Amino acid sequence: MEEKTLEEVRGVFEKDRFATENGAVIEEIGNLYAKCSMQLTQSHRNALGAVMGGASFTLADFAFAVAANWQNPGVVSLSSNITFLGTAKGQSLVAQARCEKDGRTTSYYRIDVQDELGNPVAAVTTTGYRKPKLSG
């Protein structure tokens, strides 16, 4: 199987409209790994001016999707858990998704979300399921 370039992977995932409309960008890819970022705007903020938790989760979910699917598509999320660790400072978020277990049908990823200054914002774990390929 031929390795995809970063630009090819970005082309595939630009169809993920919710993530891209919210500013999620693929920065790096590696074996069962992805690093994604999001520039923060006023639309990412809650009534108190802090970054909305949904922005952190959207970025983490997108990083999981890229890491789990860019090499071998067909993985969907079965469950995710997010723990918020701190308020984001700065103008962007960065999420790094790493596979901790890649089984025949299920996988387990840890996604760390930080602000651009390196402050931890959220820790996410996601269990993925590889859908069976349909024959015919």
N, C-alpha and C positions, 0 to 999 in steps of 0.2 A: 504494500500500500504506500502510495506516494505521500510524503509529508506536505501539509498545507502551509502556505506562508501566512504571516500575521495579517496581511492585507486580504487574503482569501477568506480567512476566518472572520475578519471584520465584515466582509461582504455577506457572509452567511448570516451572521447574527444581527445585522442591521434590520432584519425582518422582525426582530423582537421589539415591536413597536413601543410597548410600555416602558421598557428599560431605556431605549434610545430616546424617546420623547422626554424622559426624565434626566437625560444627560449622561447615561452610563457609556463608558468607552473601554474597549479592550486595550490594555497596555502591553501585556506580555502573555505568552502561552508556553507551556512546557508539558512534559509527560504527566497527564492527569492533573494539570495545574493551570490556573489562570490568575492574572492580576488585572483588575479593572478599577477605573476611577470615575468620579462624578464631581463636576464643578458645582458648587452650591450656589443657589440663587435664592431670592426671596420666596419663590414658590416651594422651596424645600423646608421652609420654616413654619413652626407652629405659632399659636397665638401669643406665646411668651417670647418668641424670637429665637428659640433653640431649633436645631435641626430635628425635624419630625422623624420619629422612629421608623416610619414607613420608608423613608429615603434610604436609611441604613439597610433595611431588609431588602428593598428592591435591588440595591447594589450587590448585596451578598448573594441573593437568589440568582442574579445575572452571572456573577462570577462562578457560582456552582454550575449553572447551565453550560457555560463556556468550557470550564475545566472537564466536565463529565462528557461532553458531546463533541468537542471540536475534532477529536481523532476518530471517534466511532459513534455516530449519532444513534439515538434511541433511548437515552436515559431520561426518566422523568422523576420528579421529586415525590417521595412517599410521605415524608414528614420533615419538618424543620423546627428547630428550637433556637430562639434568640435570647441572649442575655445582654442587656444594655450595661455598659461598663463606665461610661462617662460622656460628658457633653463634648461635641465636636468643636474644635477651635479652628481657625483658619478658613480657607475658601474651598477646600475639596476633601473628599473622602476617598480612601483607597481600600479595596477588598482583595485579599489573597485567599484563593480556594485551593486546598490541598487534599488529595485523596489519602485517607488513612487505611481504607480497606476496599479492595476492588475484587468482588467475588463474581461468580458466574452470572447471577441475576441481580444481586444487590451490591450497593457500594455505600461507603460512609465518608463524608467530607467534613472538614473543619474549615470554616471561613472566618478569617480575622478581619475586622473592619477598624481602620485607624483614620485619624485626620492626617492632613499633610505634614503636621509637625511630629507625627509618630505616636500621638496619644491614643490609647485604646478607646474605641467607641462602642464596639459590640463584638461578641463571640457568638458564632452561629454554627450549629451542626445540622447536617442534612443527610438523610438516608435516601439514596436513589434506587430506582428500579429500572433494569434494562428490559424494555418491551421486547417480546419475541418477534423475530422477523417473520412476516407473512410470506408463505410460499405461493408461487403462482404468479 
